[in-house]
Amino acid sequence: MKSLQLSLAVVVLYPALVLAQQDQAPPLYPAPGNPAEQQSQQNLANQVNSQTPVFRVNVYARSANAVNYRNRGGSTSVDFKGTDLMPSITGHAKIDGKAGRLAIDADLEHVGPASAVGPQYLTYVLWAVTPEGRAVNLGEVLPNGNGRDKLSVTTDLQAFGLIVTAEPYFAVTHPSDKVVAQNVIPTGVKGFEEPIDAKFDVLEGREYIVDVPPDQLPSAQAQPNVPLDLLEARNAVAIAKAAGAQQYASDSVQKAEDMLQRAEDYYQRKQGRTPIGTAARGATQMAEDARVLTLRKKESEREEAARRAAAEAQAKAEADAEAAKRDAEQAQAQSNEDARRRAEAEQARAQAEQQEAALQAQQQQAQAQAEAARQAAEDAERKTQEAQNQLAQAELQRQQAETQSQEAQRQTQQAIQEKEQMRARLREQLNQVLQTRDSARGLIVSMPDVLFAFNKYTLKPEARERLAKISGIVEAYPGLKLQVEGHTDSIGSDEYNLQLSEKRADSVRAYLVSNGVRPDSVSAQGFGKADPVADNSTASGRKLNRRVDMVVTGDVIGTQLSPSIEPLPQSANR
């Protein structure tokens, strides 16, 4: 089918902290010109003076092709072509339509070392880029030294283009601008035409690129035989610290440092690639989480500063109103004094009239004084009226500010209450079908082992009936996310338990999708015996551990999807 072209122009915003694509989520970076940005610039200058790694952001737009692959439309292939950074790269990717997902087998040739792009780059990452510009990390393309690399992954996306970028570590959440290869759509690719007019943005700088001499990077000072996983972990922890994670996500960055230290210890004691890689990759992922959490907390601080500024403005308005009130009181006192003087002048005039014959000259002088006093009184009355008007206006402004503040608080509280009520209602509805409990991760719906065939992943009729009800409930709450997690007891091999848990989780996900649940709102993952909830040494405990959990999250019930645990490799489970 005809390929779909994404026309993109190169835009460089340096050192801008604004993403080009318009996303409904709150921005992770402060907009230029606000107080948070000014503070960020000051922090950047301080870091440069202290020789601490500093990061910048560049926004790039590139050209690539995308294909809208038909759901379960069979297999098709696209080619890879190197960019100006590495023009020798060739290869292809096979895309195979599966139930609810696409399987991608990528094969790249003539891939040079990532350090050829820049000393801060250690590895490559394969990305799927949607027509709307969202980039999804599909996995690490490990350089193997012979110039040919393979990667097999799956994705829930249906329309996307493929690019390969050089990265400082595998767990990055946005692609760098170092695109070394991108897909080329050959004639005859399976797909259908759909008008697409969008671009994807590639970020470098404040997140990943160190703005100091490259020889200060941890990877630049390492010995030649240090494993790649350990080099990535060292750089990831350094980048998280430079972003301020020690201040904003101290627990997470401490865990990352602990895991990195464990990897370093394994390396020093020559424990082998698997233990070193497991600890190092865990440190890399934890460091990336700490960095992202840091950026979000900085944005929260900016919002808090804005709220404080609004409160200070209200306090100033009240102070101005108080000052206007004092001015009015002083004007009233002056008016009283003028009235007293006017009375004295009237008395003097009366006395002058009685002595008119003898004191004509004095009478004229008294009349002049009286006129002057009258004029002063009128001026005082005018000033009094102006002061009263100012006082009334100030009081009105104070009342308006107070009303706006109360309305904002009411709306915020109402939104929180509505989410809590919706969460409680959803939990009650789910609990009528399957046992449901509330947790920090979200609402957890538990399917016992008896709903599957013994040691199989086939759903029993009772299970399908309950899942159909679950599907109807979920469709009534737009915006919900489901994460299906399979678990087993400790009986049997690690590999068998992991496969059984994955197949059971996939069976539940496939049935939910077949009953109308959106494929992009439900994911599945198996954990084998890695996450027991009871003691595996007893029959009752093993029965509780053989289960499938559905973690229900979403902003509509006040919970975002949190990272699930990762099953350990077999060597680590022994």
C-alpha positions as CSV (number, residue, x, y, z in Angstrom):
1,M,0.0,0.0,0.0
2,K,1.0,3.6,-0.5
3,S,3.2,5.0,2.3
4,L,2.1,8.0,4.3
5,Q,4.5,10.9,4.2
6,L,5.2,13.1,7.3
7,S,6.5,16.5,6.1
8,L,8.7,18.1,8.7
9,A,10.9,21.2,8.8
10,V,13.9,21.6,11.0
11,V,13.3,24.0,13.9
12,V,16.0,24.7,16.5
13,L,15.0,26.5,19.7
14,Y,18.2,26.9,21.8
15,P,18.1,26.9,24.8
16,A,14.3,26.7,24.8
17,L,12.5,24.4,27.3
18,V,9.1,24.1,25.4
19,L,8.0,21.0,23.5
20,A,6.9,21.6,19.9
21,Q,4.0,19.1,20.0
22,Q,0.9,20.2,21.8
23,D,0.1,17.7,24.6
24,Q,-2.8,17.6,27.0
25,A,-0.5,16.7,29.8
26,P,1.2,19.5,31.9
27,P,4.6,20.6,30.5
28,L,7.7,19.2,32.3
29,Y,9.6,22.4,31.5
30,P,8.8,26.0,32.5
31,A,7.9,28.4,29.8
32,P,10.4,31.2,28.9
33,G,9.9,34.4,30.8
34,N,8.2,33.1,34.0
35,P,9.8,33.1,37.5
36,A,10.6,29.4,37.3
37,E,12.5,29.9,34.0
38,Q,14.5,32.8,35.5
39,Q,15.4,30.7,38.5
40,S,16.4,27.9,36.1
41,Q,18.7,30.2,34.2
42,Q,20.3,31.3,37.5
43,N,20.8,27.7,38.5
44,L,22.4,27.0,35.1
45,A,24.9,29.8,35.6
46,N,25.7,28.6,39.1
47,Q,26.2,25.0,37.8
48,V,28.6,26.2,35.1
49,N,30.7,28.1,37.7
50,S,30.8,25.0,39.9
51,Q,31.8,22.6,37.1
52,T,28.6,20.6,37.6
53,P,27.1,18.9,34.5
54,V,24.5,21.2,33.0
55,F,21.9,20.3,30.4
56,R,20.2,22.2,27.6
57,V,17.2,21.4,25.3
58,N,17.1,21.6,21.5
59,V,13.9,20.9,19.7
60,Y,14.3,19.3,16.2
61,A,11.8,18.3,13.6
62,R,12.8,15.7,11.0
63,S,11.2,13.9,8.0
64,A,10.2,10.2,8.1
65,N,7.6,7.9,6.6
66,A,4.7,6.3,8.6
67,V,2.4,3.4,7.7
68,N,-1.0,2.7,9.1
69,Y,-0.7,-1.1,9.4
70,R,-4.0,-3.0,9.1
71,N,-5.0,-4.9,12.3
72,R,-4.1,-8.5,12.0
73,G,-3.3,-7.9,8.3
74,G,-0.4,-10.4,8.0
75,S,3.3,-9.7,7.5
76,T,4.9,-6.8,5.6
77,S,8.4,-5.3,5.5
78,V,10.0,-1.8,5.5
79,D,13.6,-0.9,4.9
80,F,16.1,1.0,7.0
81,K,18.4,3.7,5.6
82,G,21.2,5.5,7.4
83,T,21.1,9.3,7.9
84,D,23.9,11.8,7.4
85,L,25.3,10.8,10.8
86,M,25.8,7.1,9.7
87,P,24.9,6.8,6.0
88,S,26.4,3.3,5.8
89,I,23.5,1.7,7.8
90,T,21.1,-0.5,5.9
91,G,18.5,-3.1,7.0
92,H,14.9,-3.9,7.2
93,A,12.1,-4.6,9.6
94,K,9.4,-7.2,9.4
95,I,6.0,-6.1,10.8
96,D,3.6,-9.0,11.7
97,G,0.0,-8.3,12.6
98,K,-1.1,-10.1,15.8
99,A,-4.2,-10.0,17.9
100,G,-4.2,-6.6,19.5
101,R,-0.6,-5.8,18.7
102,L,2.1,-5.7,16.0
103,A,5.3,-7.8,16.2
104,I,8.5,-6.0,14.9
105,D,11.7,-7.9,13.9
106,A,14.3,-5.3,13.1
107,D,17.7,-6.2,11.4
108,L,20.3,-3.5,11.0
109,E,23.7,-3.8,9.3
110,H,26.9,-1.7,9.2
111,V,26.0,-0.1,12.5
112,G,29.1,1.7,13.9
113,P,29.8,2.4,17.6
114,A,27.5,4.9,19.3
115,S,30.6,6.9,20.5
116,A,31.2,7.8,16.8
117,V,28.2,10.2,17.1
118,G,29.5,11.8,20.3
119,P,31.5,10.7,23.4
120,Q,28.3,10.9,25.6
121,Y,26.5,8.3,23.5
122,L,26.8,4.7,24.6
123,T,24.0,2.8,22.9
124,Y,21.1,2.9,20.3
125,V,17.3,2.9,20.9
126,L,14.6,1.9,18.4
127,W,11.6,4.3,18.5
128,A,8.1,4.1,17.0
129,V,6.8,7.6,16.2
130,T,3.0,8.1,15.8
131,P,1.6,10.6,13.2
132,E,0.8,12.9,16.1
133,G,4.5,13.1,17.1
134,R,4.5,10.8,20.1
135,A,7.7,8.7,20.4
136,V,7.6,5.3,22.1
137,N,10.8,3.6,23.3
138,L,10.7,0.0,21.8
139,G,14.0,-1.2,23.2
140,E,17.7,-1.0,23.2
141,V,19.7,-1.9,20.0
142,L,22.8,-3.3,21.6
143,P,26.0,-2.7,19.5
144,N,27.7,-6.1,19.2
145,G,30.9,-5.0,17.5
146,N,30.3,-6.8,14.2
147,G,28.1,-4.1,12.7
148,R,24.9,-6.2,12.5
149,D,22.2,-5.9,15.2
150,K,18.8,-7.5,15.6
151,L,15.9,-6.6,17.8
152,S,12.4,-8.3,18.2
153,V,9.7,-6.3,20.0
154,T,5.9,-5.8,20.0
155,T,3.8,-2.6,20.2
156,D,0.1,-1.7,20.6
157,L,0.5,1.2,18.1
158,Q,-1.0,0.7,14.6
159,A,0.3,3.8,12.6
160,F,3.9,4.7,13.1
161,G,7.3,5.3,11.6
162,L,10.6,3.7,12.9
163,I,13.8,5.6,13.7
164,V,17.0,4.6,15.5
165,T,18.8,7.2,17.7
166,A,22.1,7.3,19.7
167,E,21.4,7.6,23.4
168,P,23.4,7.9,26.7
169,Y,21.5,5.0,28.2
170,F,18.6,2.7,27.2
171,A,15.9,4.0,29.6
172,V,15.4,7.5,28.0
173,T,11.9,8.7,27.7
174,H,12.4,11.0,24.7
175,P,14.6,10.5,21.7
176,S,17.8,12.5,21.1
177,D,18.4,14.4,17.9
178,K,21.1,11.9,16.9
179,V,18.9,10.0,14.4
180,V,21.3,7.5,12.7
181,A,18.6,5.5,10.8
182,Q,15.0,5.8,9.7
183,N,12.5,3.6,7.9
184,V,12.0,3.8,4.1
185,I,8.7,2.5,2.8
186,P,9.1,0.3,-0.3
187,T,6.5,-0.2,-2.9
188,G,3.9,-2.8,-2.0
189,V,4.0,-2.5,1.7
190,K,0.8,-3.7,3.4
191,G,-1.3,-0.9,4.8
192,F,-4.0,1.5,3.8
193,E,-3.9,5.2,3.0
194,E,-4.9,7.7,5.6
195,P,-4.2,11.5,5.5
196,I,-1.5,12.3,8.1
197,D,0.0,15.7,8.5
198,A,2.1,15.8,11.7
199,K,5.7,15.8,12.9
200,F,7.7,14.3,15.7
201,D,10.0,16.3,17.9
202,V,13.4,15.1,19.0
203,L,14.9,16.4,22.3
204,E,18.5,16.8,23.3
205,G,20.2,18.8,26.0
206,R,18.8,19.4,29.4
207,E,17.7,15.8,29.7
208,Y,20.7,14.0,28.4
209,I,23.5,16.0,26.8
210,V,26.2,17.2,29.2
211,D,27.2,20.9,28.7
212,V,30.8,20.3,30.0
213,P,33.9,18.8,28.4
214,P,33.1,15.2,27.4
215,D,36.0,13.8,29.4
216,Q,34.1,14.7,32.7
217,L,31.4,12.1,31.9
218,P,31.7,8.9,34.0
219,S,31.8,6.8,30.9
220,A,34.6,8.8,29.5
221,Q,36.9,8.0,32.4
222,A,36.1,4.3,32.6
223,Q,38.4,1.4,31.7
224,P,38.0,-0.1,28.2
225,N,36.6,-3.5,29.5
226,V,33.8,-2.0,31.7
227,P,30.4,-3.6,30.6
228,L,28.0,-1.3,28.6
229,D,25.2,-1.8,31.1
230,L,27.4,-0.4,33.9
231,L,28.6,2.6,31.8
232,E,24.9,3.5,31.1
233,A,24.1,3.2,34.8
234,R,26.9,5.5,35.7
235,N,25.9,8.2,33.2
236,A,22.2,7.8,34.1
237,V,22.8,8.5,37.8
238,A,25.1,11.5,37.0
239,I,22.4,13.0,34.7
240,A,19.7,12.5,37.4
241,K,21.9,14.3,39.9
242,A,22.6,17.1,37.5
243,A,18.8,17.6,37.0
244,G,18.4,18.1,40.8
245,A,17.2,14.6,41.8
246,Q,19.1,14.6,45.1
247,Q,16.8,17.5,46.2
248,Y,13.5,16.6,44.6
249,A,13.6,12.7,44.4
250,S,16.2,11.8,47.1
251,D,14.8,8.4,47.8
252,S,14.7,7.3,44.2
253,V,18.2,8.6,43.4
254,Q,19.5,6.9,46.6
255,K,18.0,3.6,45.4
256,A,19.6,4.2,42.0
257,E,23.0,4.8,43.7
258,D,22.5,1.7,45.9
259,M,21.8,-0.5,42.8
260,L,24.7,1.1,41.0
261,Q,27.0,0.3,43.9
262,R,25.7,-3.3,43.9
263,A,26.6,-3.5,40.2
264,E,30.0,-2.0,40.8
265,D,30.6,-4.6,43.6
266,Y,29.5,-7.4,41.2
267,Y,31.9,-6.0,38.6
268,Q,34.9,-5.8,41.1
269,R,34.2,-9.3,42.2
270,K,33.8,-10.6,38.6
271,Q,30.3,-12.1,39.2
272,G,29.5,-12.3,35.5
273,R,27.4,-10.3,33.0
274,T,24.0,-11.3,34.2
275,P,24.2,-10.1,37.9
276,I,26.1,-7.0,36.8
277,G,23.6,-6.2,34.0
278,T,20.5,-6.8,36.2
279,A,21.7,-4.4,38.9
280,A,23.1,-1.9,36.4
281,R,19.9,-1.7,34.3
282,G,17.8,-1.4,37.5
283,A,20.0,1.5,38.5
284,T,19.5,3.1,35.0
285,Q,15.7,2.8,35.2
286,M,15.5,4.1,38.7
287,A,17.8,7.1,37.8
288,E,15.5,7.9,34.8
289,D,12.4,7.8,37.1
290,A,14.1,10.1,39.6
291,R,15.0,12.6,36.8
292,V,11.4,12.7,35.4
293,L,10.0,13.0,38.9
294,T,12.4,15.9,39.6
295,L,11.2,17.8,36.5
296,R,7.6,17.3,37.5
297,K,8.3,18.6,41.1
298,K,10.1,21.6,39.7
299,E,6.9,22.4,37.7
300,S,4.9,22.0,40.8
301,E,7.1,24.5,42.6
302,R,6.5,26.9,39.7
303,E,2.8,26.5,40.1
304,E,3.0,27.0,43.9
305,A,5.0,30.2,43.3
306,A,2.2,31.5,41.1
307,R,-0.3,30.7,43.8
308,R,1.8,32.6,46.4
309,A,2.0,35.5,44.0
310,A,-1.8,35.6,43.8
311,A,-2.1,35.5,47.6
312,E,0.4,38.4,47.9
313,A,-1.6,40.4,45.3
314,Q,-4.7,40.0,47.4
315,A,-2.9,41.0,50.6
316,K,-1.6,44.1,48.8
317,A,-5.2,45.0,47.6
318,E,-6.4,44.8,51.2
319,A,-3.5,46.9,52.4
320,D,-4.3,49.5,49.8
321,A,-7.9,49.5,50.9
322,E,-6.9,50.1,54.5
323,A,-4.7,53.0,53.5
324,A,-7.6,54.6,51.5
325,K,-9.7,54.3,54.6
326,R,-7.1,56.1,56.7
327,D,-7.0,58.9,54.1
328,A,-10.7,59.3,54.2
329,E,-10.7,59.6,58.0
330,Q,-8.0,62.3,57.8
331,A,-10.1,64.2,55.2
332,Q,-13.2,64.0,57.5
333,A,-11.1,65.5,60.3
334,Q,-10.0,68.3,58.1
335,S,-13.6,68.9,57.0
336,N,-14.6,69.2,60.7
337,E,-11.9,71.7,61.3
338,D,-13.0,73.8,58.3
339,A,-16.5,73.8,59.6
340,R,-15.3,75.1,62.9
341,R,-13.4,77.9,61.2
342,R,-16.4,78.8,59.1
343,A,-18.5,79.2,62.2
344,E,-16.0,81.5,63.7
345,A,-16.0,83.6,60.5
346,E,-19.8,83.9,60.7
347,Q,-19.6,85.1,64.2
348,A,-17.0,87.7,63.3
349,R,-19.2,88.9,60.4
350,A,-22.1,89.4,62.8
351,Q,-20.0,91.4,65.1
352,A,-18.8,93.5,62.1
353,E,-22.3,94.3,61.1
354,Q,-23.1,95.6,64.5
355,Q,-20.1,97.9,64.3
356,E,-20.8,98.8,60.6
357,A,-20.7,102.5,61.1
358,A,-17.5,102.7,63.0
359,L,-15.8,99.6,61.7
360,Q,-16.5,99.6,57.9
361,A,-12.9,98.7,57.0
362,Q,-13.0,95.8,59.5
363,Q,-16.3,94.5,58.1
364,Q,-14.9,94.3,54.6
365,Q,-11.9,92.4,55.8
366,A,-14.1,90.0,57.8
367,Q,-16.2,89.3,54.6
368,A,-13.1,88.5,52.7
369,Q,-12.0,86.0,55.4
370,A,-15.4,84.4,55.4
371,E,-15.3,83.9,51.6
372,A,-12.0,82.3,51.8
373,A,-13.2,80.0,54.6
374,R,-16.2,79.0,52.5
375,Q,-14.0,78.1,49.5
376,A,-11.8,76.0,51.8
377,A,-14.9,74.2,53.1
378,E,-16.1,73.3,49.6
379,D,-12.6,72.0,48.7
380,A,-12.7,69.9,51.9
381,E,-16.1,68.5,51.0
382,R,-15.0,67.6,47.5
383,K,-11.9,65.8,48.8
384,T,-14.0,63.9,51.3
385,Q,-16.3,62.7,48.5
386,E,-13.3,61.6,46.4
387,A,-11.9,59.7,49.4
388,Q,-15.2,57.9,50.0
389,N,-15.4,56.9,46.3
390,Q,-11.8,55.5,46.5
391,L,-12.7,53.6,49.7
392,A,-15.8,52.1,48.1
393,Q,-13.8,51.1,45.0
394,A,-11.1,49.4,47.1
395,E,-13.7,47.5,49.1
396,L,-15.3,46.3,45.9
397,Q,-12.0,45.1,44.5
398,R,-11.3,43.2,47.8
399,Q,-14.7,41.5,47.7
400,Q,-14.2,40.5,44.1
401,A,-10.7,39.0,44.9
402,E,-12.2,37.1,47.9
403,T,-15.0,35.8,45.8
404,Q,-12.7,34.6,43.0
405,S,-10.5,32.9,45.6
406,Q,-13.4,31.1,47.2
407,E,-14.7,30.0,43.8
408,A,-11.4,28.5,42.9
409,Q,-11.2,26.6,46.2
410,R,-14.7,25.3,45.8
411,Q,-14.0,24.1,42.2
412,T,-10.8,22.3,43.3
413,Q,-12.6,20.7,46.3
414,Q,-15.5,19.7,44.1
415,A,-13.2,18.1,41.5
416,I,-11.4,16.1,44.2
417,Q,-14.8,14.9,45.7
418,E,-16.1,13.9,42.3
419,K,-13.0,11.8,41.6
420,E,-13.3,10.2,45.1
421,Q,-17.0,9.5,44.6
422,M,-16.3,8.0,41.1
423,R,-13.5,5.9,42.4
424,A,-15.7,4.5,45.2
425,R,-18.6,3.9,42.8
426,L,-16.3,2.1,40.4
427,R,-14.8,-0.1,43.1
428,E,-18.3,-1.0,44.3
429,Q,-19.4,-2.0,40.8
430,L,-16.2,-4.0,40.2
431,N,-16.5,-5.7,43.6
432,Q,-19.9,-7.1,42.6
433,V,-18.2,-9.0,39.8
434,L,-14.7,-9.9,41.2
435,Q,-13.0,-9.1,44.5
436,T,-11.7,-5.6,44.3
437,R,-9.5,-3.6,46.7
438,D,-8.2,-0.1,46.7
439,S,-4.4,0.6,46.8
440,A,-1.9,3.4,46.1
441,R,-1.4,1.9,42.6
442,G,-5.2,2.0,41.8
443,L,-8.1,-0.4,42.1
444,I,-6.9,-4.0,42.0
445,V,-9.4,-6.6,40.6
446,S,-8.3,-10.1,41.5
447,M,-9.1,-13.2,39.4
448,P,-8.5,-16.5,41.3
449,D,-6.8,-19.5,39.7
450,V,-10.1,-21.4,39.6
451,L,-11.3,-19.3,36.7
452,F,-8.7,-20.9,34.4
453,A,-8.3,-24.5,33.3
454,F,-5.9,-26.4,35.6
455,N,-2.3,-25.4,34.7
456,K,-3.7,-23.8,31.5
457,Y,-4.4,-20.2,30.3
458,T,-7.8,-21.0,28.8
459,L,-10.6,-18.9,30.4
460,K,-13.5,-20.8,31.9
461,P,-17.1,-19.8,30.9
462,E,-17.5,-18.2,34.4
463,A,-14.3,-16.2,33.8
464,R,-15.5,-15.0,30.4
465,E,-18.9,-14.0,31.9
466,R,-17.3,-12.0,34.6
467,L,-14.8,-10.3,32.3
468,A,-17.7,-9.3,30.0
469,K,-19.3,-7.5,32.9
470,I,-15.9,-5.9,33.7
471,S,-15.7,-4.7,30.1
472,G,-19.1,-3.1,30.3
473,I,-18.2,-1.3,33.5
474,V,-14.9,0.0,32.1
475,E,-16.6,1.4,29.0
476,A,-18.8,3.5,31.2
477,Y,-15.7,5.3,32.5
478,P,-13.8,6.9,29.6
479,G,-10.1,7.4,30.3
480,L,-9.5,4.3,32.5
481,K,-6.3,2.2,32.1
482,L,-6.1,-1.5,32.8
483,Q,-2.8,-3.3,33.5
484,V,-3.4,-7.1,33.6
485,E,-0.7,-8.9,35.7
486,G,-0.4,-12.7,35.8
487,H,1.1,-14.5,38.9
488,T,1.8,-18.1,39.9
489,D,2.9,-20.0,43.0
490,S,6.5,-21.3,43.4
491,I,5.8,-24.8,42.2
492,G,7.4,-25.5,38.8
493,S,10.3,-24.0,36.9
494,D,10.8,-20.2,36.7
495,E,10.5,-20.4,32.9
496,Y,7.2,-22.4,33.0
497,N,5.7,-20.1,35.7
498,L,6.6,-17.0,33.8
499,Q,5.2,-18.3,30.5
500,L,2.0,-19.5,32.2
501,S,1.5,-16.1,33.9
502,E,2.1,-14.2,30.7
503,K,-0.3,-16.4,28.7
504,R,-3.0,-16.0,31.4
505,A,-2.5,-12.2,31.4
506,D,-2.6,-12.1,27.6
507,S,-5.8,-14.3,27.6
508,V,-7.5,-11.8,29.9
509,R,-6.4,-8.8,27.9
510,A,-7.4,-10.4,24.6
511,Y,-10.9,-11.2,25.9
512,L,-11.3,-7.6,27.3
513,V,-10.4,-6.2,23.9
514,S,-12.8,-8.5,22.1
515,N,-15.5,-7.2,24.4
516,G,-15.0,-3.6,23.3
517,V,-12.2,-2.4,25.6
518,R,-9.8,-0.1,23.6
519,P,-6.5,-2.0,22.9
520,D,-4.4,1.1,23.9
521,S,-6.0,1.3,27.3
522,V,-5.2,-2.3,28.5
523,S,-1.8,-3.9,28.8
524,A,-0.7,-7.4,30.0
525,Q,2.4,-8.7,31.7
526,G,3.4,-11.9,33.5
527,F,5.5,-12.0,36.6
528,G,5.6,-15.8,37.3
529,K,6.3,-16.3,41.0
530,A,8.1,-13.0,41.5
531,D,5.3,-11.2,43.4
532,P,3.6,-13.5,45.9
533,V,0.9,-12.2,48.3
534,A,1.0,-15.2,50.6
535,D,3.4,-17.9,51.9
536,N,4.2,-20.4,49.1
537,S,5.0,-23.1,51.7
538,T,1.3,-23.7,52.4
539,A,-1.5,-24.9,50.1
540,S,-3.7,-22.0,51.1
541,G,-0.9,-19.5,50.4
542,R,-0.1,-21.0,47.0
543,K,-3.8,-20.8,46.1
544,L,-3.8,-17.1,46.8
545,N,-0.6,-16.6,44.8
546,R,-2.1,-18.3,41.7
547,R,-4.1,-15.3,40.4
548,V,-4.4,-12.6,37.7
549,D,-4.7,-9.0,38.9
550,M,-6.2,-6.1,36.9
551,V,-4.8,-2.7,38.1
552,V,-7.4,-0.1,37.2
553,T,-6.0,3.5,37.1
554,G,-6.8,6.8,35.4
555,D,-7.0,10.5,36.1
556,V,-10.8,10.3,36.3
557,I,-10.5,8.4,39.6
558,G,-7.4,10.3,40.8
559,T,-4.8,7.6,40.1
560,Q,-2.1,7.5,37.4
561,L,-0.6,4.2,36.2
562,S,2.5,3.4,38.3
563,P,5.4,1.3,37.2
564,S,4.9,-2.4,37.9
565,I,7.6,-4.7,39.2
566,E,9.9,-6.4,36.7
567,P,10.3,-10.2,36.8
568,L,13.9,-11.1,37.6
569,P,16.0,-13.3,35.2
570,Q,16.1,-17.0,36.0
571,S,19.6,-16.8,37.4
572,A,18.5,-14.1,39.9
573,N,15.4,-16.2,41.1
574,R,17.4,-19.3,42.0
